[in-house]
């Protein structure tokens, strides 16, 4: 919401305030400001010019040489190429040595041999956004009103001298989506009176609204629903005072009817819609839900297929508008319109939100209907608009208002005690101070002993309970004025729970391993949510009103988000990626109405884990490097169970020959593997490796105690063995066999060589192991080691059918 301080000053006196301080106070007390500017800043020597005559440039087929009165003794000669320039116009002139938008200096110059003393400007050249420039002037210069005086500075005429505050409205403060709402807020902050104009409608006594229209609307769709008729209207350009109010608010002026509805939208926060009455083709206006598959062409030229949840305005038969969102092209106001049917209503916000999101029609009207409307000013806004249209269009308002569901709004009352306020805020406010705050807010109230009985006006529909009133007191009293107090009573030393400690330890281990933390969206697509699942028979949880098509479903894995992060980096030429994410996934089982939140941790590696340097060689990411990171994590977390990696082809998203499930004894705790080449190609990634672990299961598993032992002072003995191993026998099987029969002095088994190729029989591979023996109590002798070693060799040949090379 862009707020003009000059318009605001008409409702509450802020003339004596420093506008920078006002902006700062609004931010501290109410809502943030995302803009604070004055369009005239940095511009100078731009005036009204009156074109007395012009003639074609002798050396150009599109330029004209204009003689322009700029309020000085001599005429200025200016060469102009605008297609709509003509004699007799009042135009915007940048004089020699002036400054226009984008810090551009205009100098006296020659254009194809003809002297040009300045420049005739378009609105865009003064810094106006293309989206607010009236369409008839979008390709040329702007024509000023005939009563403008040549030589007068242009800034006040175009509203460029007004300071604009861009108010960033939060969902709970939709009352600030109107100038009147902002005026009430500023008045409350400074304790100043708010003076709002209230319209008086001059109605025709010859005709009655009942002769023109009858309205029907279910109360659950529109309450209230009102309509006025204005006849004999002349459609024309709005006066400049109205145009500048609109473009300063970011709205393009169109004509005197449409501009009035937009003006009232800004002033009251009440959306209105104008129909060409003669195009309705019926005296019946009926609000209903759309029929499934019903068609409507909207004002933007789009033909839309409606759904049964859409609210439509009809002529009793066919839709003529998508309620609260956009009007229909079949009843649009145009230059031939003479009779206006003007609508004001309060539509069901949930249905409006669904429609606007689905159709991608995020209009100013829909925004207000979704967040709330002041129920007390619906008819006043309608009356103000009807009277203004009649005045600007030289028309006549028909007597009466056609309405449905028009009930009197009953203001709610909230009771609040002085003691409660001071207990919550930690203050020592008295009755008079709080009463003054309520008075400044415009809240009628009574005080009985220390109890406040507060009546809430309809313009503050966000206030419903006592806590809301306490918040109002706190922000107007000043958050910076609230006392700082220490908690009283016994204190306890803070500490992490075992679960919190394990999560923090997990992050620390992965970061020490060289991975950086990533944070991904908790919402994704249904397809991505159902990839990389660690559990069977779980179902996705879809949002009823998703923000976008990419954020429709709660995530059920972390890897999908990390893949998106990797794709984002790859698209920006960052091919070396090492990321992890710790967060929650959402599993919903068949018997559950709500999903369960489960802590997971996942990682992704791609490209080079280490690049070439003077003291190290390049190390590319592969399965075993990724597995080493996971092993280090699980080892450091101290799981008491044996961790095994079992090859799997059950994950369609992973390479079937380079993926494994991770088990702690027989408990599945995660997976690891290379992303399937087809999925990597879809995401435009190189070879990429991922893992994901269920931290909830890891937390629940018993942990081994860490016991410090002295380093053995006796030497160890090692034995190496090379084996010819059938392809189907895994390294894990061999290591398990060695550890089982290696004896009590076997301390370490290490695979140090893998060979396949020449001199190895087909279907076999060569694996070489180093076995380390150590006795912490005495020096080992060769006989003890040889006996244990020979037993291992015998068992390997017997149980696994491997041969010693």
DRENMARTI-33751 format. One record per residue (C-alpha): y, x, z; residue in three letters. Coordinates in steps of 0.1 Angstrom, whole numbers, plus 5000, padded with zeros to 4 digits. Each point is the difference from the previous one (the first is absolute). Layout:
YXZALA/...
***
This chain:
500050005000UNK/503350164988UNK/502849895023UNK/503650024988UNK/502350095030UNK/502949824983UNK/497949674997UNK/498850065036UNK/503650035012UNK/500649644988UNK/497549885026UNK/500650235029UNK/503050235005UNK/499050364994UNK/503350124985UNK/500850235029UNK/496550155002UNK/499150344985UNK/497349914974UNK/498050315006UNK/499849915037UNK/499149644991UNK/497150134979UNK/498850225028UNK/500249725025UNK/498049764978UNK/497350274997UNK/499850055038UNK/500249635009UNK/498349804972UNK/498450154969UNK/500150324979UNK/502450054971UNK/498650164969UNK/503450014982UNK/503650055009UNK/502450054971UNK/503249904982UNK/499950014962UNK/503650114998UNK/499250335018UNK/500650304977UNK/501749784972UNK/503750014992UNK/502649914974UNK/498149704987UNK/502249704992UNK/500349674981UNK/501050044964UNK/501149734975UNK/499150064964UNK/503049914979UNK/498550104966UNK/497250194984UNK/499050134966UNK/496950164986UNK/499750375003UNK/500750164966UNK/497050235003UNK/497449785017UNK/498249674993UNK/499749905037UNK/503050155018UNK/503349825006UNK/503450145008UNK/501649785027UNK/503649985012UNK/499749935037UNK/502649905026UNK/499150175033UNK/503249905018UNK/502050304989UNK/503050034977UNK/498050124971UNK/496849864985UNK/496850205003UNK/498050064968UNK/496349995009UNK/497050034976UNK/497249765009UNK/496649934985UNK/499049695020UNK/498849724977UNK/501849735020UNK/503550165002UNK/502849784986UNK/503749965001UNK/501449795029UNK/497450105025UNK/500550145035UNK/497750295004UNK/499150295024UNK/501850324990UNK/499350355014UNK/503350194995UNK/500150374991UNK/498950235029UNK/498249705016UNK/496550015016UNK/497349754992UNK/496449975012UNK/497650305002UNK/503050225007UNK/501249994964UNK/503650094992UNK/501849834972UNK/502550214981UNK/502349954971UNK/498150094968UNK/499549954963UNK/497349784985UNK/499450084963UNK/503650124998UNK/501749715018UNK/501550065034UNK/498549795028UNK/502049975033UNK/497249905023UNK/497049774998UNK/499349635000UNK/497149965024UNK/496949785005UNK/498849915034UNK/497250254997UNK/502450284995UNK/501649915034UNK/496650035017UNK/498849644999UNK/496249974997UNK/498849864966UNK/498249735019UNK/503249845013UNK/502150014969UNK/500449664984UNK/497849984968UNK/502949924977UNK/501750335010UNK/496850225003UNK/500550164966UNK/503850035001UNK/503150015021UNK/500849755028UNK/502849754992UNK/502249945030UNK/501749665008UNK/503249924981UNK/502150005032UNK/499450365008UNK/503250214998UNK/500050324979UNK/500250325020UNK/498449855031UNK/497250215016UNK/496749854991UNK/498150055033UNK/501149695019UNK/499649784969UNK/496450104996UNK/499250025037UNK/499450374998UNK/502250065031UNK/497649815022UNK/497750205023UNK/496449894995UNK/497450025028UNK/496449984989UNK/498249825028UNK/496350085002UNK/498649675013UNK/496950005022UNK/497749704997UNK/501149865034UNK/503750004991UNK/500049794969UNK/503249835014UNK/501850314988UNK/499249914964UNK/503349814998UNK/503650095005UNK/500349735027UNK/497150165019UNK/501550344998UNK/503449865011UNK/498349855031UNK/498350335007UNK/503350204997UNK/501849745021UNK/497450035027UNK/500250385000UNK/503850015005UNK/500449675019UNK/502249864972UNK/500349644988UNK/498249904968UNK/502049774977UNK/497849854973UNK/501349764973UNK/498249664997UNK/500249814968UNK/501449664993UNK/498449834970UNK/502149784978UNK/497649744986UNK/500249754972UNK/500449655012UNK/498949844967UNK/496450115000UNK/497250065026UNK/497350265001UNK/497449735000UNK/501049924964UNK/499150364990UNK/497050135019UNK/497349925025UNK/498350285018UNK/496550015016UNK/498550305019UNK/497150035025UNK/501350135034UNK/497550285000UNK/501450144968UNK/503749945003UNK/501949895031UNK/502749924993UNK/500449954962UNK/503549904987UNK/501849964967UNK/503649934988UNK/501249914966UNK/503250154985UNK/501149844966UNK/502550104973UNK/499650375007UNK/501350264976UNK/497850314999UNK/502250314998UNK/500650355014UNK/500750015037UNK/503350125013UNK/500250375008UNK/500149945038UNK/496649854998UNK/498650264976UNK/501050295022UNK/498549835030UNK/496749994981UNK/499950354985UNK/501050155033UNK/496949845013UNK/497850134972UNK/499949674980UNK/500949964963UNK/502649724993UNK/498749754975UNK/502149684999UNK/502049785024UNK/496949795010UNK/497550285005UNK/502650225017UNK/500849735025UNK/496349965010UNK/499850385005UNK/503350015019UNK/498749735024UNK/496750195003UNK/502050315012UNK/502449795022UNK/497549775018UNK/496750164993UNK/498949674984UNK/498350034966UNK/501149734975UNK/498949914965UNK/501949824972UNK/498349794974UNK/501449864968UNK/499749645010UNK/499849874964UNK/496950234994UNK/498149865029UNK/499149694979UNK/499549795031UNK/501849875031UNK/497050105021UNK/499950355016UNK/496650055017UNK/498950305020UNK/496250064999UNK/497450274998UNK/499250124965UNK/496849894982UNK/497650294994UNK/500850164966UNK/503349814996UNK/502550184978UNK/503750085006UNK/502450224980UNK/502550155026UNK/503650114994UNK/498950364992UNK/498149874970UNK/496550055015UNK/497449734995UNK/498249985033UNK/496749845009UNK/500449835033UNK/497549985029UNK/499349715024UNK/501950175028UNK/503350034981UNK/502749755009UNK/501749864969UNK/503049774993UNK/499149744974UNK/501749714982UNK/497249785013UNK/497850134973UNK/500450374989UNK/501250305020UNK/503650104995UNK/500250285026UNK/497950225021UNK/501349905034UNK/501950275020UNK/499250264974UNK/501449944965UNK/501249714979UNK/498449874968UNK/501450084965UNK/499749634991UNK/502849905024UNK/502250314999UNK/503849965001UNK/501650124967UNK/503349974982UNK/499349644990UNK/499249885036UNK/502449735013UNK/498149855030UNK/498550215028UNK/497249905023UNK/500450245030UNK/497150065023UNK/499950125036UNK/496850025021UNK/497950185025UNK/496650074984UNK/496750105018UNK/500550385005UNK/496350094998UNK/499549844966UNK/503250154986UNK/498950355011UNK/496649954983UNK/501649894968UNK/502650274999UNK/497550275007UNK/497549884974UNK/502649944973UNK/501950325009UNK/503249795004UNK/501850165029UNK/503249804997UNK/502949985025UNK/499149635005UNK/496350085007UNK/500950275025UNK/502149755020UNK/497449724998UNK/497350245012UNK/502050125030UNK/501849685011UNK/502949774993UNK/502749865023UNK/499049645003UNK/503449885012UNK/501950114969UNK/497749894972UNK/502249704991UNK/503350185007UNK/499050274975UNK/499149734975UNK/503349835005UNK/502050334998UNK/498250094967UNK/500549654985UNK/503850005008UNK/500450354986UNK/498249924968UNK/502149694996UNK/503250215005UNK/499150294977UNK/498349784974UNK/502749725001UNK/497249755008UNK/499549725025UNK/497449985029UNK/498149675000UNK/500149825033UNK/497050055023UNK/497150245006UNK/496549934989UNK/497750135027UNK/496550005014UNK/498750115034UNK/503650055013UNK/499750015037UNK/502550115027UNK/499250355012UNK/499550015038UNK/501150335015UNK/497450155023UNK/500850105036UNK/498850315018UNK/500250075037UNK/500650355013UNK/500850135035UNK/502550285009UNK/497350175020UNK/497650014971UNK/502750164977UNK/500850275025UNK/496350075008UNK/499250054963UNK/503050204991UNK/500450205032UNK/503749885002UNK/502249845026UNK/501749754978UNK/501749705016UNK/500249644989UNK/503550044984UNK/498950304978UNK/496949824986UNK/501949684996UNK/502650194979UNK/497450144978UNK/498649654993UNK/503549884993UNK/500650284975UNK/496749924983UNK/501149634997UNK/497149885022UNK/500949705020UNK/498750035036UNK/500149875035UNK/499650205033UNK/498349855030UNK/499850255029UNK/498650314982UNK/498249804972UNK/501449994965UNK/499149704978UNK/500950124965UNK/500249794968UNK/499050194969UNK/501949924968UNK/498049944968UNK/501550324984UNK/497950215025UNK/496549874993UNK/498650345010UNK/500749925037UNK/497249805015UNK/499150145035UNK/501850165030UNK/499150354988UNK/502149944968UNK/503049915021UNK/499550325022UNK/500050204967UNK/503349844990UNK/501550095034UNK/498850364997UNK/501350074965UNK/503449845006UNK/500350175034UNK/499150324982UNK/496750185000UNK/501950325009UNK/501449835031UNK/496649915015UNK/499350225030UNK/497550275000UNK/497449965027UNK/496850175011UNK/496949815007UNK/499249935036UNK/496849995019UNK/497050245000UNK/499450204969UNK/496850144985UNK/499550314979UNK/499749914964UNK/496950114981UNK/498249934968UNK/496849795000UNK/496950184987UNK/500449814967UNK/503650104996UNK/499150365008UNK/497350014974UNK/502349864973UNK/502650265008UNK/497450275000UNK/498749884966UNK/503550034985UNK/500550355015UNK/496750134987UNK/500649874965UNK/503550144999UNK/498750345013UNK/497549994971UNK/502849984975UNK/500449634993UNK/503349825002UNK/500349655015UNK/500749704977UNK/500949655008UNK/499049734975UNK/500649634998UNK/497749775021UNK/500149764971UNK/498450064966UNK/498349814972UNK/496749825006UNK/498250234976UNK/501250325018UNK/499349845034UNK/496349964992UNK/499450354989UNK/498550285022UNK/498649755026UNK/498350155030UNK/498449675010UNK/498249724981UNK/500749635002UNK/503750035007UNK/502649794982UNK/503650064989UNK/502949835017UNK/502649884975UNK/503649915009UNK/501249654994UNK/503450124988UNK/499750364987UNK/503150204993UNK/498750114967UNK/496850014979UNK/499450365013UNK/500049895036UNK/497949695003UNK/497150115022UNK/499550195033UNK/498450344994UNK/496350065008UNK/500150374994UNK/502550295002UNK/498850194969UNK/501549764975UNK/503550065015UNK/499550374999UNK/498949984964UNK/503349824992UNK/501850285018UNK/498250264980UNK/500849814967UNK/503649995011UNK/500150375005UNK/498150074968UNK/502549804980UNK/502750235014UNK/498150324990UNK/498650075035UNK/496450074993UNK/499050175033UNK/499549735026UNK/498550015035UNK/500849695020UNK/498549805029UNK/500849665014UNK/499149865034UNK/500449635003UNK/498449665002UNK/498049804975UNK/499349635002UNK/496449874999UNK/499449635000UNK/496549885005UNK/498649674988UNK/500249845034UNK/503650125006UNK/503249814992UNK/502150325007UNK/499250364991UNK/499150275025UNK/502250315001UNK/497950324999UNK/501350365003UNK/499150224971UNK/500950354987UNK/499850114964UNK/500950304979UNK/500550104964UNK/500050344983UNK/500850094964UNK/500950314981UNK/500350335018UNK/499650025038UNK/501450354999UNK/502050174972UNK/500050364990UNK/502050235022UNK/500250375008UNK/497649975029UNK/497649734988UNK/498449854969UNK/500249654986UNK/497649745015UNK/499449684982UNK/499049685017UNK/496349914997UNK/497549805019UNK/499050275024UNK/503650085010UNK/500649635007UNK/496749995019UNK/501150305021UNK/503249835010UNK/498049695012UNK/497450225018UNK/502750185018UNK/501649675011UNK/496749855013UNK/499050335016UNK/503450035018UNK/499949645012UNK/496850095018UNK/497549744989UNK/496750035019UNK/497949874971UNK/498750194970UNK/502349964970UNK/498249964967UNK/501149954964UNK/497749784979UNK/500549994963UNK/500949654986UNK/500749834968UNK/500949665016UNK/503850054996UNK/501049904965UNK/503450175006UNK/498450345007UNK/498150254978UNK/496349915004UNK/498950365002UNK/502950135022UNK/500349755028UNK/498349955034UNK/500049775030UNK/500850175034UNK/497749915029UNK/500150085037UNK/496349985007UNK/499349664984UNK/503649865003UNK/502049994967UNK/503450135008UNK/501550084966UNK/499650134964UNK/501150294980UNK/500050074962UNK/501750064967UNK/501849704986UNK/498249864970UNK/501450154967UNK/500749654986UNK/502149915030UNK/501850345000UNK/500749944963UNK/501449665007UNK/502450155026UNK/500850304977UNK/498650245025UNK/498150334998UNK/496750055019UNK/500749865034UNK/498050005033UNK/500349755028UNK/498549925034UNK/500449715025UNK/498849975036UNK/499749705023UNK/501950125031UNK/499049705020UNK/496350104998UNK/500850365007UNK/502049905031UNK/497049805012UNK/497450284996UNK/499350235029UNK/501650355000UNK/498550325011UNK/501650195028UNK/501750334991UNK/498550275022UNK/501450355000UNK/497450284999UNK/500350375001UNK/499550204969UNK/496650174999UNK/500150375008UNK/496850064982UNK/499850064962UNK/498849734976UNK/497450054973UNK/500249844965UNK/497349934974UNK/500749894964UNK/497649794979UNK/500249894963UNK/498149694991UNK/498949844967UNK/500749645007UNK/499149694979UNK/503149814989UNK/499249695020UNK/500050205033UNK/503450005016UNK/501850275020UNK/500149765030UNK/496249975000UNK/499650385000UNK/502550065027UNK/498449735022UNK/496650164995UNK/501450355009UNK/501749875032UNK/496949805010UNK/497650304999UNK/502550295004UNK/499450045037UNK/502350015030UNK/501850314990UNK/501149874965UNK/503849965003UNK/501249964964UNK/498849914965UNK/502250074971UNK/499549934962UNK/501650304982UNK/498749974965UNK/499149734974UNK/498650114966UNK/498649804971UNK/499250164966UNK/498150304986UNK/496950115020UNK/499849675018UNK/497349754990UNK/501149684984UNK/500649735026UNK/500750255027UNK/503150165016UNK/500450315022UNK/501549965034UNK/500650315023UNK/500549965038UNK/501150235028UNK/498449935034UNK/501650145031UNK/498150055032UNK/501550085034UNK/498850015037UNK/502949985024UNK/497750135028UNK/498450304985UNK/499850224969UNK/497749854974UNK/497250204986UNK/498849994964UNK/496649855009UNK/501749695016UNK/502249944969UNK/497250074975UNK/497749745017UNK/502749744999UNK/501050084965UNK/496450004987UNK/499549665015UNK/503049864982UNK/498850154966UNK/496649845006UNK/501449665008UNK/502350014970UNK/497150074976UNK/497849745018UNK/502449715003UNK/502450044972UNK/497850184975UNK/502650274994UNK/499150364992UNK/501550325012UNK/501550214973UNK/
***
